[in-house]
Each structure stands twice: as structure tokens, then as C-alpha cells.
Amino acid sequence: MDVTLQLTIDCADPAKLVTFWTEALGYVPEPAPGGHPTWRAYWADTGVPEDELTEGVGETPESIVDPDGQGPRVWFQRVPEGKTVKNRVHLDLKVGGGRGVPLPERTRRVKVKVDRLTAAGATVLRIMDEPDMDYYGVVLRDPEGNEFCVA
């Protein structure tokens, strides 16, 4: 049996998270299939009833894809409730290069990525840099409060 992995993130504003996570992951907004101008037009053309398409849904991209086709599709699903507790699953953006790279260089790489992401709307929660550890990482929140790490 074939399995395809899609990561789904609940949110209030898919367009905002599409913009943020394309920057974070180097992904691109997923275009509507078959030359349709929007996902809403695609869904309507495939027979999805209008009453299932809430106002505004599918008018702008709500998913992102890896331009190289390696990573999973990420769909930002609009939900009515806000985030209230810590994530039970989170993303780790591994940019440091692993322990084969000297700690000062890993730290520099992480800081560069964190600077880009805070400029794009993330907030820093915690820096993980214990003095006796050969490790540097940062815990952040995306614009809707979802936690993720950069290491």
C-alpha cells in the first residue's frame, strides 16, 4: 500500500501561514491543478457543492509544496477555534548541519535562520544553549502561535 504524507496545520488565516512557512521551509504556494485560477474554481469544477466551500476558502493558496518534490505537502486548514495549548507535534528546521559542523558555525547558521523568521513574523520563545552542551537551538512560534525549533 502506498502512503503519502501531508502535514496539516490548523489555523485562522491560511494565507498568513502560507507566506510565513514558504519563507521558513523554502517551499512554494501550491498552484491549483489543471490550470484553474484558484483552488475554489478547481473544487467547483470537480463537483464540490458550493455549500461546502465556506466564504473565501480556496481563493488564495492554502497549501505549500517542496519545489524539489522531496518534502511533504503542507496544508493550512482554516478552523474556527484558536490555539489554546502547547503543540503535541512540532517541526524541527535543521539548518545547523549536525555535529560534524563546529558549534560556532552551527550557531551562526541557526541565528541567521532565526533572524529571517523573526523578520517574517515568528517570535522567539527560548534559546537552547546550555554551557556544557555541544548544541544550539531556538524554540519559536509562527504568526499563529504554533511552536517549532530551529537547530
C-alpha positions, 0 to 999 in steps of 0.5 A: 500500500502506498502512503503519502504524507501531508502535514496539516496545520490548523489555523485562522488565516491560511494565507498568513501561514502560507507566506510565513512557512514558504519563507521558513521551509523554502517551499512554494504556494501550491498552484491549483491543478489543471490550470484553474485560477484558484483552488475554489474554481478547481473544487467547483469544477470537480463537483464540490457543492458550493455549500461546502466551500465556506466564504473565501476558502480556496481563493488564495493558496492554502497549501505549500509544496517542496519545489524539489518534490522531496518534502511533504505537502503542507496544508493550512486548514482554516478552523474556527477555534484558536490555539489554546495549548502547547503543540503535541507535534512540532517541526524541527528546521535543521539548518545547523548541519549536525555535529560534524559542523563546529558549534560556532558555525552551527550557531551562526547558521541557526541565528541567521535562520532565526533572524529571517523568521523573526523578520517574517513574523515568528517570535522567539520563545527560548534559546537552547544553549546550555554551557556544557552542551555541544548544541544550539537551538531556538524554540519559536512560534509562527504568526499563529502561535504554533511552536517549532525549533530551529537547530 
